[in-house]
């Protein structure tokens, strides 16, 4: 039995054997180009977390076609680094219909330029629309198209949604990709990097809003655009409108850190104000609580909210 190394980068390895591809991954991952893979994710969140880790660890182009609307992806992944399409019957910008010809045209337009990964989610829907035989032929076409290119294609799949015979045929065209997380070595990884590797998933308040938490400040020493992107994503996951800091991604390091520091201070005030509101929440009406928390997440009306708290 032969084994071919796909990539060894930092702590990441990808190997493929006759029994199917097996991947071990920390934060850096590159799939074998010119091949098509499938992957069973336990739930949508696991797929989105993988996409987020991948886009933060590479400069490769990443195309993601999903049944999830763009506005819902904003709090899950860094859409500034991923070319996203909403697969829907609705017409609109960055929308694509669940039509095999349209999907094929999109893929063809990408694989002849640059290099990267294409992820197409929603296989169950495509089967229900086009039938098993038609979709399997489509996947075979994609396999042939992507061969000898600098692109890899990943098809997330829910095994329980398909006929077992069809699934076996499908996996002959798109073999399983097994992803296993490698623990980060706390002894060798800088503290600030460990803190920023995996943005926490926000809990939800009684009002249905993401809960705000106080994050560590990013240090000026070692400040990078990559760390800033991760911090912006953390803030977005808490429901904060931090568009004010996004121009920093295109500034010099010194100017970027100055703008980040300004927004960081504002966010810290927002977190403190919400904690104060929670402490005195019995003094507010339900409407006042919801309105104040919404304004805080927009980073607006901070002085007015502070005065309202101080007047209690």
N, C-alpha and C positions, 0 to 999 in steps of 0.2 A: 504494500500500500504506500502510495506516495503522499507527501505532505508539502504544500507550497506556502511559503510565508507571503502574506499579502502586504503587511506593513508592520514595522516595529518602530514606534515613535514614543519617546519618553517611556511611560509605563504601559502603553497601549500595544496590544498585539492582535492581529487578525490571522487566523489560520484556517485552511480549508483542507479537509481530508475526503477520502472516498465516502465517508459516512455523512458528509454534509459540512457546511461551514460553521465554525465556532469562533465567536469573537469575545475577547476580553477587553474592556474599555474603561479608561478613567475619564479624562476630559478631552483627549485628542483621539480622533477616530477618522480613518479614511477607508472607505469600502473599495473593493477591487473594481477597477474601471472596466467597462466593456461587458458587465454582467448584470443580470437581473436577479433580485432576491425577494423573498417574502419574509414576513416577521409577524408572529402572533404577539400582540401587546395585550396585557390584561385589561386595560381600559384606555380611554382617550388621553387621560392625563399623563400616563406613562409615555405614550408616543410624543406628546408635546414637550415633556421634560427631556426626552432624548433629542428632539429637534433643537431645543434651546441649548443643551450642552454642545451639540455638534456645531451649531452656527457660531458659538462663542470660542470654539477651539480651532477654527479653520478659516482661511480666506477663500475657500472654494465657493462657487456659486451653488445655492440651494433653492430648488423650486418645490413648492408644496401645494398640491391640489387637495382641497378638503371640502367636506360638506358643512364645515363650520363657517359662519359669517365672519368677515374680516374684523368687525367690532369685538367679537368674542375672543379672537386670537390676540388682540392687543394686550390683554392682561396675562397671556400665557407664554408668548414667545416674543423675541425681538424682531418685529416685522421690518425694521430698517435693514436687517441682514438677510431676510428670506423673501424671495419672490413668491407671493401667495396668491392663490386663485380660489374663489368660492365656487364649487361645483353646484349649480342651481339652474332651474329653468328661468329664473328671473334675468332680465337683461340689465347690464350695468358694467361699470369699470371694474376690471380684475375679476369679472364673473366668467365662468365657462360652463356651457351646458353639458349634461351627462351624455354626450354624444361621442361615439368612438372616433369619428372623423375629426371632430374638433380637438379631442385629446391627442390624437395622433399628430395633427398639425402643430400643436403646441410643442410636443416632444421633439418633433423633427426640426423645428425652428431653433431649438436649444442645442441639440447634440452635435451639430456641425460647427459649433463655436465654443471656445473656452473649454472648461471642464467643471465637473461638479456632480451633484446628486439630485435626482428627481424622486419625490415621494408622492404617490397617488393613493389617497385614502378614499374609501367608499366602494370597495369592490363588490360588496353585497348588493348595493343599489344598482350597480352596473349589470350584475347578473340578472336581477329581477327585471330590468328594462330590456336587455338584449338577448338573454338566454345563455345557457352554459356553453354551448358549442361556439357561438359567435364570439363570446368573450375569450374563450380559450384560444381561438384562432388569432384574436387581437393581441393577446399576450405573446403568442409565438412570433407575431410580426414585430412587436416591440423588442423581443429578445434578439431577433435578427438585426433590427435597426441599430441597436445599441452596441452590438458586437464590434470590437476593434475601435471604439470611440473612447474618449476621455471622460465618459459619464457612467454612473451606476444608477440603476433604477430599483427603488424599494417599494414593495406593495404590502402595506399592513393588511392583515387578514384575520377574520374571526372564524376559526375552524368550525364552530358549532353552527354557523350560518349556511354551510354548504354540504352537498351530498358527498359522502366519503369517497366514492369512486372518482367524482369530478375533482375533488380536492387532491387526490393522489396524482392525477394527471397534471393538475395545475402546478404542484410542487416539483414535478419533473422539469418544468419550464422555469420555475422560480423557486429554487431550493431554500430551505429554512435558513434563517440567519439567527443564531443564538447569541444574545447579548448578556454578558455577565459583568457586573460592576466590580472594579478593583478598588479596595480600600485605599484611601489617601494616607500616605505616610506622614503622620503628624510631626515626626522628628525632623523630616527633611523639607517639609513644605512651609514657606513663610506664613506667619500668623495671618497677615492681611489677606493672603491668597486663599487660605482655608476658609476664612470668614466669608469670602465672596464667591466661592465655587458654586454653591447650590442655594439660590435665593429661596427663602422660606415661603411656603404656601400660606397665604393669608387666611386666618380664621374669619368667621362672619359674625357681625354684631347682631343685636336683637332687631335692628332696622334693616337687616339684610345687606349691610355694607361691609366691605373687607375691613378687618380690624387693623388699626395702625400700631406699629411697634417701633421702638427706638433702635436704629441701626448704628453700628460703629462708624465714626467718621473715617473717610478715606485719607490716608496720610499723603502729604505733599511729596515725600520721598518715595519714589516708585509709583507715583500716580501715572496711569496710562489710560488711553481711550478704551481699552478692553475692560478695565475695572469700572470705568464710568458707564459703559453700556450695561454692565451687569447691575450697577446701582440704579440706573434708570429703570431697568426691568423690574427690580425689586420694588421700587416706588410705584410703578404701574400696577403691579400685582396687588398693592394695597389700595388701588383705586385713586391714586393721586395724579392730578394733572400737572406733570412736570415738563410740559413742552418748552417752558422758559429755559431749561438747561440744555435742550437738544442741540442748539447751535455750537455748544462747546465741543461736540464731536468733530467739528471741522476747524477748530481754533488751534493755536499753538498750545503747548503744554502749560505754559504759564497762564495764559488767558483762560484756558479751559478750566484750570484748577480754581482760578478766581471766581468764575461764574458758578462752578460747582459749589464752592464754599458758600456763596450767597444763597443758592437754592437749598443747600443742606441746612443752613441756619433757619430758613423759613420752614422747612419740613419739620425740624426739631420743635419749633414753636407750635406747629400744627399738632404734633403728637402730644405735647404737654397740655395744650388747650383741650384736646379730646379727653385726655385722662382726667382733667379737672371737671369737664362736663359729666363724665361718667360718675365721678365722685359725688357730684351735686345733682344727679339726674332727677331726683324726686322734686327738685325745685322748678323743673321745666315741664312744659306740656309735651305730649308726644310729637306734635307738629314742630315745636321749637327744637327738640332734640334732632329730629330728622333733617330739618332745614340747616341747622348749625353744622351738623356732621357733613352734609353735602357741601356746604360752602368751604369747610376746612379742606376737603379733598380737592377743591378747585383752587386752594391756596389764596382765597379771597376773604375779605371782611374780618381779618384776624384781630385788628384793634377793636372793632365793634363787638366781636365775640368775647374778647378779653374783658371789656367793660361790662358786658352782660354778666359774666361770671363774678367779677369783683363786686357787682351790685347786690349779690345775694346776701 
